Amino acid sequence: MEQTTLAVTDMSRTECEQTVTEALEALDGVASARADREADEVRVEHDESRIDRASLAGTIEDAGYTVEA
């Protein structure tokens, strides 16, 4: 398993963390996700042969949040 950390700076409430976490954990190949609005980051444990960083970032953006480069 690979662990990827993404900078997401526009999560302002607990509900934002929950939305991002649920969106990521619904993906095939994601073992776990943890969003932390205070740290402005999301940590994802995933199978890199099934899902890559770009797909993780796209899922977060589809949920309505911005992933910093």
mmCIF file of the N, C-alpha and C atoms, coordinates in Angstrom:
data_MODEL
# 
_entry.id   MODEL 
# 
loop_
_atom_site.group_PDB 
_atom_site.id 
_atom_site.type_symbol 
_atom_site.label_atom_id 
_atom_site.label_alt_id 
_atom_site.label_comp_id 
_atom_site.label_asym_id 
_atom_site.label_entity_id 
_atom_site.label_seq_id 
_atom_site.pdbx_PDB_ins_code 
_atom_site.Cartn_x 
_atom_site.Cartn_y 
_atom_site.Cartn_z 
_atom_site.occupancy 
_atom_site.B_iso_or_equiv 
_atom_site.pdbx_formal_charge 
_atom_site.auth_seq_id 
_atom_site.auth_comp_id 
_atom_site.auth_asym_id 
_atom_site.auth_atom_id 
_atom_site.pdbx_PDB_model_num 
ATOM 1   N N  . MET A 1 1  ? 0.832   -1.192 0.000   1.00 0.00 ? 1  MET A N  1 
ATOM 2   C CA . MET A 1 1  ? 0.000   0.000  0.000   1.00 0.00 ? 1  MET A CA 1 
ATOM 3   C C  . MET A 1 1  ? 0.871   1.249  0.000   1.00 0.00 ? 1  MET A C  1 
ATOM 4   N N  . GLU A 1 2  ? 0.422   2.213  -0.721  1.00 0.00 ? 2  GLU A N  1 
ATOM 5   C CA . GLU A 1 2  ? 1.077   3.518  -0.819  1.00 0.00 ? 2  GLU A CA 1 
ATOM 6   C C  . GLU A 1 2  ? 0.312   4.499  0.064   1.00 0.00 ? 2  GLU A C  1 
ATOM 7   N N  . GLN A 1 3  ? 1.023   5.434  0.696   1.00 0.00 ? 3  GLN A N  1 
ATOM 8   C CA . GLN A 1 3  ? 0.354   6.500  1.431   1.00 0.00 ? 3  GLN A CA 1 
ATOM 9   C C  . GLN A 1 3  ? 0.633   7.811  0.702   1.00 0.00 ? 3  GLN A C  1 
ATOM 10  N N  . THR A 1 4  ? -0.433  8.506  0.351   1.00 0.00 ? 4  THR A N  1 
ATOM 11  C CA . THR A 1 4  ? -0.331  9.770  -0.364  1.00 0.00 ? 4  THR A CA 1 
ATOM 12  C C  . THR A 1 4  ? -0.951  10.864 0.485   1.00 0.00 ? 4  THR A C  1 
ATOM 13  N N  . THR A 1 5  ? -0.274  11.999 0.585   1.00 0.00 ? 5  THR A N  1 
ATOM 14  C CA . THR A 1 5  ? -0.801  13.150 1.307   1.00 0.00 ? 5  THR A CA 1 
ATOM 15  C C  . THR A 1 5  ? -1.051  14.263 0.305   1.00 0.00 ? 5  THR A C  1 
ATOM 16  N N  . LEU A 1 6  ? -2.259  14.794 0.333   1.00 0.00 ? 6  LEU A N  1 
ATOM 17  C CA . LEU A 1 6  ? -2.657  15.868 -0.577  1.00 0.00 ? 6  LEU A CA 1 
ATOM 18  C C  . LEU A 1 6  ? -3.016  17.108 0.235   1.00 0.00 ? 6  LEU A C  1 
ATOM 19  N N  . ALA A 1 7  ? -2.599  18.274 -0.234  1.00 0.00 ? 7  ALA A N  1 
ATOM 20  C CA . ALA A 1 7  ? -2.937  19.538 0.417   1.00 0.00 ? 7  ALA A CA 1 
ATOM 21  C C  . ALA A 1 7  ? -4.309  20.001 -0.073  1.00 0.00 ? 7  ALA A C  1 
ATOM 22  N N  . VAL A 1 8  ? -5.235  20.134 0.860   1.00 0.00 ? 8  VAL A N  1 
ATOM 23  C CA . VAL A 1 8  ? -6.590  20.588 0.553   1.00 0.00 ? 8  VAL A CA 1 
ATOM 24  C C  . VAL A 1 8  ? -6.896  21.704 1.541   1.00 0.00 ? 8  VAL A C  1 
ATOM 25  N N  . THR A 1 9  ? -6.912  22.936 1.058   1.00 0.00 ? 9  THR A N  1 
ATOM 26  C CA . THR A 1 9  ? -6.967  24.082 1.966   1.00 0.00 ? 9  THR A CA 1 
ATOM 27  C C  . THR A 1 9  ? -8.350  24.675 2.182   1.00 0.00 ? 9  THR A C  1 
ATOM 28  N N  . ASP A 1 10 ? -9.368  24.159 1.506   1.00 0.00 ? 10 ASP A N  1 
ATOM 29  C CA . ASP A 1 10 ? -10.678 24.800 1.648   1.00 0.00 ? 10 ASP A CA 1 
ATOM 30  C C  . ASP A 1 10 ? -11.708 23.948 2.388   1.00 0.00 ? 10 ASP A C  1 
ATOM 31  N N  . MET A 1 11 ? -11.263 23.085 3.284   1.00 0.00 ? 11 MET A N  1 
ATOM 32  C CA . MET A 1 11 ? -12.179 22.355 4.159   1.00 0.00 ? 11 MET A CA 1 
ATOM 33  C C  . MET A 1 11 ? -12.353 23.198 5.421   1.00 0.00 ? 11 MET A C  1 
ATOM 34  N N  . SER A 1 12 ? -13.563 23.638 5.703   1.00 0.00 ? 12 SER A N  1 
ATOM 35  C CA . SER A 1 12 ? -13.761 24.547 6.830   1.00 0.00 ? 12 SER A CA 1 
ATOM 36  C C  . SER A 1 12 ? -14.542 23.947 7.992   1.00 0.00 ? 12 SER A C  1 
ATOM 37  N N  . ARG A 1 13 ? -15.208 22.805 7.760   1.00 0.00 ? 13 ARG A N  1 
ATOM 38  C CA . ARG A 1 13 ? -16.035 22.218 8.808   1.00 0.00 ? 13 ARG A CA 1 
ATOM 39  C C  . ARG A 1 13 ? -15.797 20.707 8.889   1.00 0.00 ? 13 ARG A C  1 
ATOM 40  N N  . THR A 1 14 ? -16.272 20.122 9.966   1.00 0.00 ? 14 THR A N  1 
ATOM 41  C CA . THR A 1 14 ? -16.192 18.668 10.126  1.00 0.00 ? 14 THR A CA 1 
ATOM 42  C C  . THR A 1 14 ? -16.896 17.964 8.979   1.00 0.00 ? 14 THR A C  1 
ATOM 43  N N  . GLU A 1 15 ? -17.983 18.536 8.506   1.00 0.00 ? 15 GLU A N  1 
ATOM 44  C CA . GLU A 1 15 ? -18.728 17.954 7.400   1.00 0.00 ? 15 GLU A CA 1 
ATOM 45  C C  . GLU A 1 15 ? -17.884 17.888 6.122   1.00 0.00 ? 15 GLU A C  1 
ATOM 46  N N  . CYS A 1 16 ? -17.004 18.847 5.951   1.00 0.00 ? 16 CYS A N  1 
ATOM 47  C CA . CYS A 1 16 ? -16.099 18.849 4.788   1.00 0.00 ? 16 CYS A CA 1 
ATOM 48  C C  . CYS A 1 16 ? -15.156 17.655 4.862   1.00 0.00 ? 16 CYS A C  1 
ATOM 49  N N  . GLU A 1 17 ? -14.609 17.430 6.035   1.00 0.00 ? 17 GLU A N  1 
ATOM 50  C CA . GLU A 1 17 ? -13.719 16.276 6.226   1.00 0.00 ? 17 GLU A CA 1 
ATOM 51  C C  . GLU A 1 17 ? -14.462 14.980 5.913   1.00 0.00 ? 17 GLU A C  1 
ATOM 52  N N  . GLN A 1 18 ? -15.683 14.880 6.401   1.00 0.00 ? 18 GLN A N  1 
ATOM 53  C CA . GLN A 1 18 ? -16.481 13.674 6.188   1.00 0.00 ? 18 GLN A CA 1 
ATOM 54  C C  . GLN A 1 18 ? -16.794 13.468 4.707   1.00 0.00 ? 18 GLN A C  1 
ATOM 55  N N  . THR A 1 19 ? -17.140 14.522 4.006   1.00 0.00 ? 19 THR A N  1 
ATOM 56  C CA . THR A 1 19 ? -17.443 14.432 2.581   1.00 0.00 ? 19 THR A CA 1 
ATOM 57  C C  . THR A 1 19 ? -16.245 13.921 1.792   1.00 0.00 ? 19 THR A C  1 
ATOM 58  N N  . VAL A 1 20 ? -15.075 14.489 2.056   1.00 0.00 ? 20 VAL A N  1 
ATOM 59  C CA . VAL A 1 20 ? -13.857 14.086 1.348   1.00 0.00 ? 20 VAL A CA 1 
ATOM 60  C C  . VAL A 1 20 ? -13.491 12.644 1.684   1.00 0.00 ? 20 VAL A C  1 
ATOM 61  N N  . THR A 1 21 ? -13.536 12.299 2.951   1.00 0.00 ? 21 THR A N  1 
ATOM 62  C CA . THR A 1 21 ? -13.209 10.937 3.379   1.00 0.00 ? 21 THR A CA 1 
ATOM 63  C C  . THR A 1 21 ? -14.126 9.911  2.731   1.00 0.00 ? 21 THR A C  1 
ATOM 64  N N  . GLU A 1 22 ? -15.423 10.167 2.752   1.00 0.00 ? 22 GLU A N  1 
ATOM 65  C CA . GLU A 1 22 ? -16.375 9.222  2.168   1.00 0.00 ? 22 GLU A CA 1 
ATOM 66  C C  . GLU A 1 22 ? -16.198 9.084  0.662   1.00 0.00 ? 22 GLU A C  1 
ATOM 67  N N  . ALA A 1 23 ? -15.929 10.183 -0.018  1.00 0.00 ? 23 ALA A N  1 
ATOM 68  C CA . ALA A 1 23 ? -15.722 10.130 -1.469  1.00 0.00 ? 23 ALA A CA 1 
ATOM 69  C C  . ALA A 1 23 ? -14.509 9.273  -1.813  1.00 0.00 ? 23 ALA A C  1 
ATOM 70  N N  . LEU A 1 24 ? -13.433 9.444  -1.057  1.00 0.00 ? 24 LEU A N  1 
ATOM 71  C CA . LEU A 1 24 ? -12.214 8.680  -1.329  1.00 0.00 ? 24 LEU A CA 1 
ATOM 72  C C  . LEU A 1 24 ? -12.368 7.208  -0.965  1.00 0.00 ? 24 LEU A C  1 
ATOM 73  N N  . GLU A 1 25 ? -12.976 6.939  0.179   1.00 0.00 ? 25 GLU A N  1 
ATOM 74  C CA . GLU A 1 25 ? -13.117 5.550  0.619   1.00 0.00 ? 25 GLU A CA 1 
ATOM 75  C C  . GLU A 1 25 ? -14.073 4.744  -0.254  1.00 0.00 ? 25 GLU A C  1 
ATOM 76  N N  . ALA A 1 26 ? -14.867 5.420  -1.065  1.00 0.00 ? 26 ALA A N  1 
ATOM 77  C CA . ALA A 1 26 ? -15.762 4.734  -1.994  1.00 0.00 ? 26 ALA A CA 1 
ATOM 78  C C  . ALA A 1 26 ? -15.023 4.240  -3.240  1.00 0.00 ? 26 ALA A C  1 
ATOM 79  N N  . LEU A 1 27 ? -13.787 4.696  -3.437  1.00 0.00 ? 27 LEU A N  1 
ATOM 80  C CA . LEU A 1 27 ? -13.016 4.325  -4.617  1.00 0.00 ? 27 LEU A CA 1 
ATOM 81  C C  . LEU A 1 27 ? -12.409 2.940  -4.481  1.00 0.00 ? 27 LEU A C  1 
ATOM 82  N N  . ASP A 1 28 ? -12.431 2.195  -5.568  1.00 0.00 ? 28 ASP A N  1 
ATOM 83  C CA . ASP A 1 28 ? -11.785 0.902  -5.620  1.00 0.00 ? 28 ASP A CA 1 
ATOM 84  C C  . ASP A 1 28 ? -10.274 1.107  -5.521  1.00 0.00 ? 28 ASP A C  1 
ATOM 85  N N  . GLY A 1 29 ? -9.643  0.450  -4.580  1.00 0.00 ? 29 GLY A N  1 
ATOM 86  C CA . GLY A 1 29 ? -8.206  0.579  -4.407  1.00 0.00 ? 29 GLY A CA 1 
ATOM 87  C C  . GLY A 1 29 ? -7.804  1.448  -3.239  1.00 0.00 ? 29 GLY A C  1 
ATOM 88  N N  . VAL A 1 30 ? -8.774  2.139  -2.611  1.00 0.00 ? 30 VAL A N  1 
ATOM 89  C CA . VAL A 1 30 ? -8.474  2.963  -1.442  1.00 0.00 ? 30 VAL A CA 1 
ATOM 90  C C  . VAL A 1 30 ? -8.782  2.157  -0.184  1.00 0.00 ? 30 VAL A C  1 
ATOM 91  N N  . ALA A 1 31 ? -7.762  1.997  0.663   1.00 0.00 ? 31 ALA A N  1 
ATOM 92  C CA . ALA A 1 31 ? -7.930  1.252  1.919   1.00 0.00 ? 31 ALA A CA 1 
ATOM 93  C C  . ALA A 1 31 ? -8.480  2.163  3.020   1.00 0.00 ? 31 ALA A C  1 
ATOM 94  N N  . SER A 1 32 ? -7.977  3.401  3.066   1.00 0.00 ? 32 SER A N  1 
ATOM 95  C CA . SER A 1 32 ? -8.453  4.344  4.074   1.00 0.00 ? 32 SER A CA 1 
ATOM 96  C C  . SER A 1 32 ? -8.114  5.765  3.647   1.00 0.00 ? 32 SER A C  1 
ATOM 97  N N  . ALA A 1 33 ? -8.874  6.696  4.218   1.00 0.00 ? 33 ALA A N  1 
ATOM 98  C CA . ALA A 1 33 ? -8.627  8.115  3.966   1.00 0.00 ? 33 ALA A CA 1 
ATOM 99  C C  . ALA A 1 33 ? -8.898  8.877  5.250   1.00 0.00 ? 33 ALA A C  1 
ATOM 100 N N  . ARG A 1 34 ? -8.117  9.920  5.474   1.00 0.00 ? 34 ARG A N  1 
ATOM 101 C CA . ARG A 1 34 ? -8.311  10.759 6.655   1.00 0.00 ? 34 ARG A CA 1 
ATOM 102 C C  . ARG A 1 34 ? -8.101  12.207 6.252   1.00 0.00 ? 34 ARG A C  1 
ATOM 103 N N  . ALA A 1 35 ? -9.161  12.981 6.366   1.00 0.00 ? 35 ALA A N  1 
ATOM 104 C CA . ALA A 1 35 ? -9.086  14.405 6.068   1.00 0.00 ? 35 ALA A CA 1 
ATOM 105 C C  . ALA A 1 35 ? -8.910  15.174 7.374   1.00 0.00 ? 35 ALA A C  1 
ATOM 106 N N  . ASP A 1 36 ? -8.045  16.177 7.354   1.00 0.00 ? 36 ASP A N  1 
ATOM 107 C CA . ASP A 1 36 ? -7.771  16.991 8.541   1.00 0.00 ? 36 ASP A CA 1 
ATOM 108 C C  . ASP A 1 36 ? -7.799  18.460 8.128   1.00 0.00 ? 36 ASP A C  1 
ATOM 109 N N  . ARG A 1 37 ? -8.895  19.113 8.437   1.00 0.00 ? 37 ARG A N  1 
ATOM 110 C CA . ARG A 1 37 ? -9.055  20.512 8.004   1.00 0.00 ? 37 ARG A CA 1 
ATOM 111 C C  . ARG A 1 37 ? -8.071  21.449 8.705   1.00 0.00 ? 37 ARG A C  1 
ATOM 112 N N  . GLU A 1 38 ? -7.691  21.131 9.937   1.00 0.00 ? 38 GLU A N  1 
ATOM 113 C CA . GLU A 1 38 ? -6.761  21.986 10.662  1.00 0.00 ? 38 GLU A CA 1 
ATOM 114 C C  . GLU A 1 38 ? -5.352  21.905 10.077  1.00 0.00 ? 38 GLU A C  1 
ATOM 115 N N  . ALA A 1 39 ? -4.983  20.754 9.555   1.00 0.00 ? 39 ALA A N  1 
ATOM 116 C CA . ALA A 1 39 ? -3.672  20.584 8.925   1.00 0.00 ? 39 ALA A CA 1 
ATOM 117 C C  . ALA A 1 39 ? -3.720  20.878 7.429   1.00 0.00 ? 39 ALA A C  1 
ATOM 118 N N  . ASP A 1 40 ? -4.918  21.119 6.889   1.00 0.00 ? 40 ASP A N  1 
ATOM 119 C CA . ASP A 1 40 ? -5.106  21.375 5.453   1.00 0.00 ? 40 ASP A CA 1 
ATOM 120 C C  . ASP A 1 40 ? -4.559  20.229 4.604   1.00 0.00 ? 40 ASP A C  1 
ATOM 121 N N  . GLU A 1 41 ? -4.870  18.988 5.026   1.00 0.00 ? 41 GLU A N  1 
ATOM 122 C CA . GLU A 1 41 ? -4.380  17.857 4.258   1.00 0.00 ? 41 GLU A CA 1 
ATOM 123 C C  . GLU A 1 41 ? -5.324  16.662 4.330   1.00 0.00 ? 41 GLU A C  1 
ATOM 124 N N  . VAL A 1 42 ? -5.137  15.789 3.354   1.00 0.00 ? 42 VAL A N  1 
ATOM 125 C CA . VAL A 1 42 ? -5.851  14.521 3.302   1.00 0.00 ? 42 VAL A CA 1 
ATOM 126 C C  . VAL A 1 42 ? -4.809  13.433 3.097   1.00 0.00 ? 42 VAL A C  1 
ATOM 127 N N  . ARG A 1 43 ? -4.848  12.407 3.934   1.00 0.00 ? 43 ARG A N  1 
ATOM 128 C CA . ARG A 1 43 ? -3.925  11.276 3.808   1.00 0.00 ? 43 ARG A CA 1 
ATOM 129 C C  . ARG A 1 43 ? -4.718  10.071 3.336   1.00 0.00 ? 43 ARG A C  1 
ATOM 130 N N  . VAL A 1 44 ? -4.203  9.430  2.306   1.00 0.00 ? 44 VAL A N  1 
ATOM 131 C CA . VAL A 1 44 ? -4.901  8.306  1.695   1.00 0.00 ? 44 VAL A CA 1 
ATOM 132 C C  . VAL A 1 44 ? -3.967  7.110  1.601   1.00 0.00 ? 44 VAL A C  1 
ATOM 133 N N  . GLU A 1 45 ? -4.423  5.975  2.089   1.00 0.00 ? 45 GLU A N  1 
ATOM 134 C CA . GLU A 1 45 ? -3.693  4.734  1.912   1.00 0.00 ? 45 GLU A CA 1 
ATOM 135 C C  . GLU A 1 45 ? -4.381  3.995  0.775   1.00 0.00 ? 45 GLU A C  1 
ATOM 136 N N  . HIS A 1 46 ? -3.601  3.673  -0.271  1.00 0.00 ? 46 HIS A N  1 
ATOM 137 C CA . HIS A 1 46 ? -4.218  3.108  -1.466  1.00 0.00 ? 46 HIS A CA 1 
ATOM 138 C C  . HIS A 1 46 ? -3.262  2.170  -2.191  1.00 0.00 ? 46 HIS A C  1 
ATOM 139 N N  . ASP A 1 47 ? -3.846  1.358  -3.063  1.00 0.00 ? 47 ASP A N  1 
ATOM 140 C CA . ASP A 1 47 ? -3.080  0.453  -3.920  1.00 0.00 ? 47 ASP A CA 1 
ATOM 141 C C  . ASP A 1 47 ? -2.727  1.244  -5.173  1.00 0.00 ? 47 ASP A C  1 
ATOM 142 N N  . GLU A 1 48 ? -1.457  1.613  -5.305  1.00 0.00 ? 48 GLU A N  1 
ATOM 143 C CA . GLU A 1 48 ? -1.045  2.480  -6.419  1.00 0.00 ? 48 GLU A CA 1 
ATOM 144 C C  . GLU A 1 48 ? -1.193  1.815  -7.782  1.00 0.00 ? 48 GLU A C  1 
ATOM 145 N N  . SER A 1 49 ? -1.333  0.492  -7.820  1.00 0.00 ? 49 SER A N  1 
ATOM 146 C CA . SER A 1 49 ? -1.543  -0.175 -9.105  1.00 0.00 ? 49 SER A CA 1 
ATOM 147 C C  . SER A 1 49 ? -3.004  -0.072 -9.548  1.00 0.00 ? 49 SER A C  1 
ATOM 148 N N  . ARG A 1 50 ? -3.885  0.355  -8.627  1.00 0.00 ? 50 ARG A N  1 
ATOM 149 C CA . ARG A 1 50 ? -5.311  0.464  -8.954  1.00 0.00 ? 50 ARG A CA 1 
ATOM 150 C C  . ARG A 1 50 ? -5.809  1.902  -9.025  1.00 0.00 ? 50 ARG A C  1 
ATOM 151 N N  . ILE A 1 51 ? -5.148  2.792  -8.276  1.00 0.00 ? 51 ILE A N  1 
ATOM 152 C CA . ILE A 1 51 ? -5.573  4.193  -8.293  1.00 0.00 ? 51 ILE A CA 1 
ATOM 153 C C  . ILE A 1 51 ? -4.358  5.082  -8.020  1.00 0.00 ? 51 ILE A C  1 
ATOM 154 N N  . ASP A 1 52 ? -4.230  6.140  -8.817  1.00 0.00 ? 52 ASP A N  1 
ATOM 155 C CA . ASP A 1 52 ? -3.059  7.008  -8.691  1.00 0.00 ? 52 ASP A CA 1 
ATOM 156 C C  . ASP A 1 52 ? -3.413  8.345  -8.050  1.00 0.00 ? 52 ASP A C  1 
ATOM 157 N N  . ARG A 1 53 ? -2.378  9.140  -7.814  1.00 0.00 ? 53 ARG A N  1 
ATOM 158 C CA . ARG A 1 53 ? -2.530  10.442 -7.157  1.00 0.00 ? 53 ARG A CA 1 
ATOM 159 C C  . ARG A 1 53 ? -3.492  11.359 -7.924  1.00 0.00 ? 53 ARG A C  1 
ATOM 160 N N  . ALA A 1 54 ? -3.394  11.360 -9.244  1.00 0.00 ? 54 ALA A N  1 
ATOM 161 C CA . ALA A 1 54 ? -4.258  12.229 -10.052 1.00 0.00 ? 54 ALA A CA 1 
ATOM 162 C C  . ALA A 1 54 ? -5.731  11.853 -9.873  1.00 0.00 ? 54 ALA A C  1 
ATOM 163 N N  . SER A 1 55 ? -6.023  10.573 -9.788  1.00 0.00 ? 55 SER A N  1 
ATOM 164 C CA . SER A 1 55 ? -7.405  10.132 -9.586  1.00 0.00 ? 55 SER A CA 1 
ATOM 165 C C  . SER A 1 55 ? -7.907  10.508 -8.199  1.00 0.00 ? 55 SER A C  1 
ATOM 166 N N  . LEU A 1 56 ? -7.031  10.413 -7.206  1.00 0.00 ? 56 LEU A N  1 
ATOM 167 C CA . LEU A 1 56 ? -7.400  10.827 -5.848  1.00 0.00 ? 56 LEU A CA 1 
ATOM 168 C C  . LEU A 1 56 ? -7.719  12.320 -5.828  1.00 0.00 ? 56 LEU A C  1 
ATOM 169 N N  . ALA A 1 57 ? -6.851  13.111 -6.449  1.00 0.00 ? 57 ALA A N  1 
ATOM 170 C CA . ALA A 1 57 ? -7.061  14.560 -6.500  1.00 0.00 ? 57 ALA A CA 1 
ATOM 171 C C  . ALA A 1 57 ? -8.344  14.892 -7.252  1.00 0.00 ? 57 ALA A C  1 
ATOM 172 N N  . GLY A 1 58 ? -8.607  14.194 -8.352  1.00 0.00 ? 58 GLY A N  1 
ATOM 173 C CA . GLY A 1 58 ? -9.823  14.435 -9.121  1.00 0.00 ? 58 GLY A CA 1 
ATOM 174 C C  . GLY A 1 58 ? -11.077 14.134 -8.324  1.00 0.00 ? 58 GLY A C  1 
ATOM 175 N N  . THR A 1 59 ? -11.030 13.104 -7.506  1.00 0.00 ? 59 THR A N  1 
ATOM 176 C CA . THR A 1 59 ? -12.179 12.757 -6.670  1.00 0.00 ? 59 THR A CA 1 
ATOM 177 C C  . THR A 1 59 ? -12.444 13.842 -5.633  1.00 0.00 ? 59 THR A C  1 
ATOM 178 N N  . ILE A 1 60 ? -11.382 14.358 -5.039  1.00 0.00 ? 60 ILE A N  1 
ATOM 179 C CA . ILE A 1 60 ? -11.538 15.449 -4.065  1.00 0.00 ? 60 ILE A CA 1 
ATOM 180 C C  . ILE A 1 60 ? -12.117 16.679 -4.755  1.00 0.00 ? 60 ILE A C  1 
ATOM 181 N N  . GLU A 1 61 ? -11.619 17.003 -5.922  1.00 0.00 ? 61 GLU A N  1 
ATOM 182 C CA . GLU A 1 61 ? -12.118 18.166 -6.663  1.00 0.00 ? 61 GLU A CA 1 
ATOM 183 C C  . GLU A 1 61 ? -13.571 17.957 -7.091  1.00 0.00 ? 61 GLU A C  1 
ATOM 184 N N  . ASP A 1 62 ? -13.926 16.736 -7.496  1.00 0.00 ? 62 ASP A N  1 
ATOM 185 C CA . ASP A 1 62 ? -15.323 16.442 -7.843  1.00 0.00 ? 62 ASP A CA 1 
ATOM 186 C C  . ASP A 1 62 ? -16.250 16.603 -6.650  1.00 0.00 ? 62 ASP A C  1 
ATOM 187 N N  . ALA A 1 63 ? -15.714 16.424 -5.450  1.00 0.00 ? 63 ALA A N  1 
ATOM 188 C CA . ALA A 1 63 ? -16.506 16.592 -4.224  1.00 0.00 ? 63 ALA A CA 1 
ATOM 189 C C  . ALA A 1 63 ? -16.647 18.081 -3.847  1.00 0.00 ? 63 ALA A C  1 
ATOM 190 N N  . GLY A 1 64 ? -15.948 18.953 -4.598  1.00 0.00 ? 64 GLY A N  1 
ATOM 191 C CA . GLY A 1 64 ? -16.114 20.386 -4.384  1.00 0.00 ? 64 GLY A CA 1 
ATOM 192 C C  . GLY A 1 64 ? -14.979 21.091 -3.665  1.00 0.00 ? 64 GLY A C  1 
ATOM 193 N N  . TYR A 1 65 ? -13.827 20.444 -3.574  1.00 0.00 ? 65 TYR A N  1 
ATOM 194 C CA . TYR A 1 65 ? -12.699 21.016 -2.851  1.00 0.00 ? 65 TYR A CA 1 
ATOM 195 C C  . TYR A 1 65 ? -11.486 21.166 -3.757  1.00 0.00 ? 65 TYR A C  1 
ATOM 196 N N  . THR A 1 66 ? -10.556 22.009 -3.357  1.00 0.00 ? 66 THR A N  1 
ATOM 197 C CA . THR A 1 66 ? -9.394  22.317 -4.186  1.00 0.00 ? 66 THR A CA 1 
ATOM 198 C C  . THR A 1 66 ? -8.163  21.589 -3.652  1.00 0.00 ? 66 THR A C  1 
ATOM 199 N N  . VAL A 1 67 ? -7.482  20.888 -4.537  1.00 0.00 ? 67 VAL A N  1 
ATOM 200 C CA . VAL A 1 67 ? -6.223  20.232 -4.192  1.00 0.00 ? 67 VAL A CA 1 
ATOM 201 C C  . VAL A 1 67 ? -5.097  21.125 -4.671  1.00 0.00 ? 67 VAL A C  1 
ATOM 202 N N  . GLU A 1 68 ? -4.233  21.518 -3.736  1.00 0.00 ? 68 GLU A N  1 
ATOM 203 C CA . GLU A 1 68 ? -3.100  22.370 -4.071  1.00 0.00 ? 68 GLU A CA 1 
ATOM 204 C C  . GLU A 1 68 ? -2.009  21.532 -4.720  1.00 0.00 ? 68 GLU A C  1 
ATOM 205 N N  . ALA A 1 69 ? -1.275  22.139 -5.627  1.00 0.00 ? 69 ALA A N  1 
ATOM 206 C CA . ALA A 1 69 ? -0.187  21.422 -6.324  1.00 0.00 ? 69 ALA A CA 1 
ATOM 207 C C  . ALA A 1 69 ? 0.986   21.162 -5.431  1.00 0.00 ? 69 ALA A C  1 
# 
